[in-house]
Amino acid sequence: MSNAVSIAVAGVAESDLGQVAAGMSPVDLMAQATVRALDDCGLKLSDVDGIFCASAQVRFGPMVLAEYLGIQPKVFDGTQIGGASFMSHLAHARAALEAGLCDVALIAYGSTQRSVSRSSASPPDFNPYETPFRPMMPASAYALSASRHMHLYGTTREQLAEVAVAARQWALLNPVAWEKEPLSIEQVLQSRVVSWPLTVRDCCLVVDGGGAMIVTRSDRAKTLRRPPVHVLGIGEALGHNSISNMPDLTVTAARESGRQAFARAGLAPRDVKMLSLYDAFTITPILFLEDLGFCAKGEGGPFVAGGAIAPGGRLAVNTNGGGLSYCHPGMYGLLAMIEAVRQVRGECGPRQVPGCDVALAHGNGGVLSSQCTVLFGSAATH
Amino acid sequence: MKSPLTLYQEHLGRGELAYQVSDGRPVFFPRVAAPGTGSTDLAWKVSKGEGAVYATTVAHYKGEPPLNIALIELDEGFRMMSRVEDIPAESVRIGMRVRLRVLPASEGRAALPVFVPVRP
């Protein structure tokens, strides 16, 4: 397979998740995850010379995190494109590592949106062409997309609910998942409607959390504590910003990010054993399965039906329980990548996907706006 | 110089829904430069105010009646966020023909372009 990308994930860790200790800041969580990720791979804080981070609550991420950690990074990047930011950070870290600008890149995230409330953690931008109509953002934007998908392709609310139920079944296999009780399709449908057709169970969690990832060139990663997880391909794409300006509400820029990632990796969807698909709302994994080439446009609903993406189904999606049932601190992309890395390492216990040599992590930001796709592979695929 | 938003809202104040045209293509939201080309040759036009529902949702705010939010595709070829009034929020259907109704400015809120169903 392709050798075009020569970097690997050496260490990963979550911070505390769910409801963190009173007074913890987003940067406390970034730092907590950072030392855990360094411990995971056996590197020291003083080895880190590249900082990549973002949080809705921290305007100047790299400055704040570098100060906290006491690092003068050679390379830093605070790209903020919502939940897909961290896949984008990984792409930029790859460029920096390949160019020799830094040797050990840290990607970090932290959010205390449950502790401080979502409205104060990430107040929506005022848009004079949208805000006066009082959309319940971001849910209403995703609901508009879902309405269009249902209209064009006959996608049903039951099929949307399948995504939430599958996530819950996976979450029950993940000891750190927020949700601990089973969920049925009927319960999803009968939950409180937030923005039709989406009920509260079609919407991601609002919890605290964070994570960190340590990335180096593959040759160095091979000398470290954990099996390296190679970055086989990355794609980044921006579609639009506001939902009124999305060209087709049923087609996302994941088509482009996925095309880039697969081309660079020399892989195809059939090679992928496990997917982390950003599930901000139940419609999103359906759109991404289509746009990333796992089924045809419009067939995402039938594709997920019948427990097909649940444990024991035909395709393992969001094995950590996803943003719907495991953890969604507001910008979930880094946690999505961490799960894909752990699946490739084979350390996921009861939820481990057998023979997971290639995993895909897909990030989404804004209102289906930014789309970034990463393919991770084991040593055998590199 | 007046900002694109000011000009847009001045049109709304007269009951008009304005948009821009550059190189024959509709531009909305209004801008100082056309997307894709950067052309500053942007002509203001007034829409006939007729179009169809492109996508629809119903927001449920605590203690309030259900609120429709829709994307409307205007016949001139641009799309905007708005809502459909005069019918229950959940009765709004994709493809439904609608017509502009500009709600006058009130209490610090600018005039608002909403839509109502076209009765056949």
Interface residues (C-beta under 8 A of the other chain):
Chain A: P128 Y129 E130 P132 F133 R134 P135 M136 A139 S140 A143 L144 S145 S147 R148 H151 R192 V193 V194 S195 W196 P197 S242 I243 S244 N245 L249
Chain B: L5 F28 F29 Y54 A55 T56 T57 V58 A59 H60 Y61 P66 L67 I69 A70 L71 R79 M80 M81 S82 R83 E90 I94 G95 R109 A110 L112
